[in-house]
Structure formats: C-alpha cells, structure tokens
C-alpha cells in the first residue's frame, strides 16, 4: 500500500516517526514517538499494536519521502493488509494529517 500524507504541523515529529518506522523501529519506539500527537493517537496506536500481535503481523514500512508538507511511504503487511491500512489511516488522521492510500 502506498500512503500519502499532507501534514500541517510538527514536521520534525513526523520525520522522526516515519523514518523510524522505515528502519523497523516499531513497538516501544512507535509508542514513544506517537505521544507528541496526543491521547487519541496513543489510544489508536494501542489498538494497532494489539492487532499486529493478535495476527502475528510483522508489517514493513519503506520508501519514506517528505517534500515540504507532503509525505509518502509504503506499508507492507502479510495478512489483513486492508484492515491494517484503515487503522493506520485513522491513526495518522488523529495525528493531524490528511491521508490517502492505495494499492
């Protein structure tokens, strides 16, 4: 799945979050980096991490690129890809981004 985000604030936080994900820094790193985006984002992330654990998913993020306010990256997951993409979309929206994704 290719994700495209339009961000309006906290550019450095987005860079840290997504470049880390593309370096396989999931779990605790993801949790720590999402806190700057607020309580709603933290709650949604817990649901995502629970889902990954439930399905033994090892998602991959790659191809991170930011051009001013626009971010793109690839999300790859073996099972439940569409459901996980929807969950990530809601998370990134809660972080203040406008989100689109496609196969």
KAZIJO-V487882 format. One record per pair of residues at least 6 apart in sequence whose ideal C-beta (glycine too) atoms are under 8 Angstrom apart, sorted by the first residue. I is the first residue (numbers start at 1). GAP is how many residues later the second one is. Records with the same first field share a line. If there is no record, write none. Layout:
I: GAP, GAP
This chain:
1: 73, 74, 75, 80, 84, 100, 101, 102
2: 70, 71, 72, 73, 99, 100, 101
3: 68, 69, 70, 71, 72, 82, 85, 86, 89, 96, 97, 98
4: 66, 67, 68, 95, 96, 97
5: 9, 65, 66, 67, 87, 92, 93, 94
6: 63, 64, 65, 91, 92
7: 7, 62, 63, 64, 89, 90
8: 61, 88, 89
9: 87
10: 26, 27, 85, 86
11: 55, 58
13: 20, 23, 24
14: 52, 57, 81, 83
15: 51
16: 17
17: 13, 16, 17
18: 43, 46, 48, 53, 55
19: 45
20: 9, 10, 13
21: 9, 40, 43, 52
22: 39, 40, 41, 42, 51
24: 36, 37
26: 26, 33
27: 22
30: 15, 19
31: 11, 14, 18
34: 7, 8, 11, 57, 61
35: 6, 7
37: 57, 58, 59
38: 56, 57
40: 54
41: 50, 53, 54
44: 43, 46, 47, 50
45: 46
47: 40
48: 36, 39, 40, 43
51: 6, 29, 32, 33, 36
52: 6, 7, 32
55: 24, 25
57: 20, 21, 22, 23, 27
58: 19, 20
59: 16, 17, 18, 25
60: 14, 15, 16, 17
61: 12, 13, 14, 15
62: 11, 12, 14
63: 9, 10, 11
64: 7, 8, 9
65: 6, 7, 8
71: 26
75: 6, 9, 10, 13, 26
77: 7, 8
85: 16
88: 13
89: 10, 12
92: 7
93: 6
